[in-house]
């Protein structure tokens, strides 16, 4: 029985998972939008955003289109990839819990032990 690979420790923290998932769906968001949408305090959100930026999962840029300068956050390509991998790891973990082993690769599905279609 093979156990699933380790989960991404940075994304396995619930607030950081929420931030990454929100940005994956929205594309980009200001600090204020993230704070309100995720019901977080300034200090809590700031600490998690800093860790995600340091890891290269988030990019920031300044936006002054609304009359005042705001920091806008978005997932980097690496952050989006890490989130996709993380979700895949969770799916494999769920399969492991349900069946006690990693599921067969999709290419093996529907084949018997000799490789014939079932």
Long-range contacts (C-beta under 8 A, 24 or more apart in sequence): 1-100, 1-101, 2-101, 2-102, 3-96, 3-102, 4-89, 4-92, 4-93, 4-95, 4-96, 4-102, 5-89, 5-92, 6-89, 7-86, 7-89, 7-90, 7-93, 8-82, 8-85, 8-86, 8-89, 10-51, 10-52, 10-55, 10-57, 10-82, 11-57, 11-82, 11-83, 11-86, 12-86, 13-48, 15-40, 15-44, 15-45, 15-48, 16-48, 16-51, 16-52, 17-86, 19-45, 19-48, 19-49, 19-52, 19-58, 19-73, 20-52, 20-57, 20-75, 20-79, 20-82, 20-83, 20-86, 21-83, 23-58, 23-73, 23-74, 23-75, 23-79, 24-75, 24-80, 24-83, 27-74, 28-72, 28-73, 28-74, 29-72, 29-73, 29-74, 30-63, 30-70, 30-71, 30-72, 30-73, 31-70, 31-71, 31-73, 32-70, 34-73, 49-73, 52-79, 55-79, 57-82
